[in-house]
Amino acid sequence: MDYKNTLEKFKPLIIIILLFSVVFFLRAEAYNISGAPDQSQDFYKDASGLPYFSEMDSYYNYRLTLNYLEKGMLGDTKINGSDWDLHSYSPPGRTVDYPPLIVYITSFFYYVANLFGDIPLANVAFWTGAIIGSLCVIPAYLFVRRITNDYGGIAAGILVGTAPTYFAHTYAGFFDTDMFNILLPLLVIWFFVESILAKDIKQRAIFAALSAISLMVFSLAWVGYIFYLSILVMFVIAYLIVARFILNDAKPVIEYSNKLKWFLDQKELFALGIVLVIGGLFVGIFNGFASILNSLYGLIGVNEIQALAQATSYPNVYVSVSELQIPTFINYASGLGGIILPNQASIVGGVGGLLAFLSGILGVGVLIWKVKSTYHTKKQSHSSKKIPKSKRKEKYAGKRKNVEESQHPRIKMSKEELFNFKRENLLYAVLFIVWILMTGYAVTKGFRFISTFAVPISLCAGIFLGFAVIYIRENLKTASTLALVAFITGALTIYPFGISTVVTLVAGVVMALIVLVIKKPEVRALIVMSLVVLAVIAPSVSGANTIANSVVPGTDDGMWDSMSWIKNNTPNNTVVMSWWDFGHLFTAAADRPVTFDGGSQNTPRAYWIGKAMLTTNETLSAGIFRMLASSGDQAYLTLDNYTNDSGKTAEILTATLGLSKDSAQNVMVTKYKLTAQEAQTILNYTHPAKETPFVFVASSDMLGKSGWWSYFGSWDFEKQNATRASYFPSMASSKPQVINNTTMVQTVNTQVGDQLVGVLVQEGINGTNQTNASIVVGKNTTFQQINPHKLIIIQGNQLVKNEIVEQNSTLSLVVIGGNGTYTTVIMDKSLEDAMFTKLFLLGGFNQTSFKFLHQEPGVVLWTSSNSPISA
């Protein structure tokens, strides 16, 4: 047996398996939830020991998949023939207008897994993203390998598979549709290119059909699939225009016997036509033909994302969604590491770091250079110059010339061979220029599009490296030159892993010495070629490893057990209320409807929920919850019809929701001049005869999110602006220390702006009850001690102090003592009497509108004082 030829035959398969294994095991590391402290990791796992999902959209996908497996549909029920989700946005719920591919794929994995054992759906869902997300290395490797060689294909596969913004949404435990956002677009474009380059019409048709099918499958995963169809259209248009001037081979239509034969000979138009017809037909069949038009509108709407975030009278939640913020080009704020290494704070960092980005740009340059070099060597194409055998050998047994030969356009070629060579180079150059420009423009609309930009950049980086290693092998012959390259690339390979500078330099020196010691030129070249590839992909691998080892699940036992309590102790129609972030978790874990969630956050409910938490008026807060739970949007939408002014509507409801029904009617009629009938209509929504029960979830995560919910809750409809207020909790609890006969407690709190805030608590000794506390604001080495506006001290669940200290101070302070330790929370003055402060930090102190239900670590559940739900 010829083992060498056998190994060569199976080499691509072996490389694919290794590439998949590398990126999958990087993603699998997230299972260990290393970002959580060892002693508390069990707090982030369910009863079976499986970590909770890392973000909340995963629970929506999980619930839809569970519905599909149990009911055969994504929704909870059917209304007018459409799937309807009764859990989300209650009342009245909403349609399940959601790309179903993640449900179909996960259900398939679930059935397969359960052929071998009893595997819960949560376990299958936990791993699905890591499996699908890792598959993108296959088309990336094969695509770039066709253009260059295995080195380039391997680099492209690793860079695509570990692109930070993609990896951070596809590791184990991240169960969302992002898993499809690289694999499927790659298949669409790769098959399309293969169709254009195919030798005969049968192959062209097959590959074009595969591209169309991939597009159809992508339409089941993301409504933005149409963006990639637009890339194909723009690519074909640009290519035909450029080719007309560079190739100048267009055969007139009149030279064909009929127009069909002309069309079949237009490889680019033929492929595009197949994709448009078959893709459009399949998308229409599976999604409805109206969805195609909606997708086109959505494509146009990408330009309006930032404008839409400010388009309504009510504040728009999209301004708080990080994925829609416009990214910076380079992350200068984090120093040299932020500039060079992968990160999710910038465009360059998001595609794999500076080396990956520069390699991608150089890859485009290489493609342009190849087009230029072939364009200027037409006359030399029949040169009789003998080429070394190593440059003439074929890589695929007569199917395709080796890439080394493709870098020598002046070799002896037939006219047809030279034309095909020029055409292929031009094709790739135009494709990647169009691809990069269009995805680069998309990036200017939000962080969420960085992963789309990372794909062509990563592929072009692979192209550059594929040609670069061949250049090194063919042109760098001296040991000293190779040793210098080995030193630089060896050090660059080690640098991203955070090892000391000394070790990094030593690694470079060792690599250089190895190259100098080795005498065989081919071995030296192999080492240096490998190091060049490693230097570019190492940052992405290191960044992926860092992400996977920093994972902390998005929820914990405290929240999950709280939802289990709701599930077991409340009526089925109970509405769970809080900020939108945890809405999907609430619906999945508590099996109860929610006011709003991650799929319905951009509504006026954000204003009303924010106001309910921010207001100091407890009856108003309870009235807002009552209105939303019982009638949803009906009160303010109906009142808008009477006032034609959302600001006036909010004013009327704010003035009446906290009043009794009779008092509210009197205010509406006498002060705001509504008719008795109009007032009664509104009161049916705000003060219903039969209230829908609700549970308000006050949780520790709301402290960090206060800047946003207070912003929406304080919205000024006239100024179209608001003020943000924040809590700054201590980073850890602290024990008292006796200093100069005085008990001292010092804590370090989160940052106020760019200043680090500390708290100094001084307690009286010898049995006295005097306790003083001050806030120490420091920056660098300058510190200032200030008194809080209000000082609140809780000791052992007892409120021992609640008084104004400094009238002009802008910060207030809560000190919570228990079990010999102290925790502090600094807050903006406007939050000191907010209902969230009262219900979460003060245990409901001095209010009668809410009834305590249940408490778990970091979570407190409340309902209205007259609710039938009991603790």
Buried (B, 14 or more C-beta within 10 A) or exposed (E): EEEEEEEEEEEBEEBBEEBBEBBBEBBBBBBBBBBBEEEEBEBBBBEEEBBBBBBBBBBBBBBBBBBBBEEEBBBBEEEEEEBBBBBBBBBEBBBBEBBBBBBBBBBEBBEEBEEEEEBBBBEBBBBBBBBBBBBBBBBBBBBBBBBBBBBBBBBBBBBBBBBBBBBBBBBBBBBBBBBBBBBBBBBBBBBBBBBBBBEEEEEBBBBBBBBBBBBBBBBBBBBBBBBBBEBBBBBBBBBBEBBEEBBEEEEEEEEBEEEEEBEBEBBBBBBBBBBBEBBBEBBBEEBEEEBBEBBEEBBEEBEEBBEBBEEEBBBBBBBBBEEBBEBBEBBEEBEEBBBBBBBBBBBBBBBBBBBBBBBBBBBBEBBBBBBEBBBEBEEEBEEEEEBEEEBBEEBEEEEEBBBBBBBBBBBBBEEEEBBBBBBBBBBBBBBBBBBBBBBBEBBEBBBBBBBBBBBBBBBBBBBBBBBBBBBBBBEBEEBEBBBBBBBBBBBBBBBBBEEEEEEBBBBBBBBBEBBBEBEEBEEBBBBBBBBBBBBBBBBBBBBBBBBBBEBBBBBBBBBBBBBBBBBEBBEEBBBBBBBBBBBBBBBBBBBBBBBBBBBBBBBBBBBBBBBBBBBBBBBBBBBBBBBBBBBBBBBBBBBBEBBEBBBBBBBBBBBBBBBEBEEBBBBBBEEBEBEEEBBBBBBBBBBBEEBBBBBBBBBBBBBEBBBBBBBBBBBEBEEEEBEBBBBBBBEEBBEBEEEEEEBBBBBBBBEBEEEBBBBBBBBEEEEEEEBBBBBBBBEEEEEEEBBBBBBBBBBEEEEEBBEEBBEEBEBBBBBBBEEEBBBBBBBBBBBBBBBBBBBBBBBBEEBEBBBEBBBBEBBBBBBBEEBEBEE
